[in-house]
Amino acid sequence: MKSDLETVMHDDETSLPAHAGGRILIMTAVEAEQQAVLRGIGDAAELFNVQLAGFGPASAAARTAAELAKGRYGLVISAGIGGGFAGRADIGSTVIADRIVAADLGAESPDGFLSVDELGFGRSVIMPDSALVQTVTDAMISAEIPAVRGAILTVTTGTGTAETTASLLSRHGDAAAEGMEGFGVATAAKLWNLPVLEIRTISNIVGPRDRSAWRFGEAFAALEAAGNILRRVFTE
């Protein structure tokens, strides 16, 4: 059967569909996330290469670029746990990014935050392939995994106040989750003209920092389930 990955990439001469030797690179920030994904993909390790991105977008971009320089890939995925915005992504659910946003890349001004786009210095949004996002989302929903698609914000400082939460939502009304590596991974992928996905499983609600309310166990279980879905989407 022709894979969704092949359909997305067949016109990109710099990329390879998985069946033609292009593997899928998955970058996670920390080892606990890496191990959850590996448990999920199980015996499909020959297709997936799961590596550590480190903490934050700079480390993620550098380490992803280093991995891409070593081999030939057809798809790059940033995967890990993260915070969900209230009413959009519950604890234990999964968010698949339809926009990957560098949410705090810009400058302050008397009139408010100015994005890097408004400053004229670049772009703060990378768009994953919509069909591929929908394929993964539908596969999760079919497996009765709570999953939504929406913007995932990459921040360099984790949100910890109601004021910052409100400010982010005022600028990004479609925000469903936040993390700290997605835009870095996506930036490296785009340098190689490769498609990119970001998947976040939710451990906490974005807002006033309350570590006692975080549910790491549920988020890691969801991340393992997400790995299993990726295996099914790209191998069956």
Secondary structure as GFF3:
##gff-version 3
##sequence-region A 1 236
A	DSSP	alpha_helix	4	9	.	.	.	ID=ss1
A	DSSP	three_ten_helix	18	20	.	.	.	ID=ss2
A	DSSP	beta_strand	23	28	.	.	.	ID=ss3
A	DSSP	alpha_helix	31	41	.	.	.	ID=ss4
A	DSSP	three_ten_helix	42	44	.	.	.	ID=ss5
A	DSSP	beta_strand	48	52	.	.	.	ID=ss6
A	DSSP	alpha_helix	57	70	.	.	.	ID=ss7
A	DSSP	beta_strand	73	84	.	.	.	ID=ss8
A	DSSP	beta_strand	94	102	.	.	.	ID=ss9
A	DSSP	beta_strand	106	107	.	.	.	ID=ss10
A	DSSP	beta_strand	114	115	.	.	.	ID=ss11
A	DSSP	alpha_helix	116	119	.	.	.	ID=ss12
A	DSSP	beta_strand	125	126	.	.	.	ID=ss13
A	DSSP	alpha_helix	130	142	.	.	.	ID=ss14
A	DSSP	beta_strand	147	154	.	.	.	ID=ss15
A	DSSP	alpha_helix	162	171	.	.	.	ID=ss16
A	DSSP	beta_strand	175	179	.	.	.	ID=ss17
A	DSSP	alpha_helix	182	191	.	.	.	ID=ss18
A	DSSP	beta_strand	196	205	.	.	.	ID=ss19
A	DSSP	three_ten_helix	211	213	.	.	.	ID=ss20
A	DSSP	alpha_helix	216	235	.	.	.	ID=ss21
###
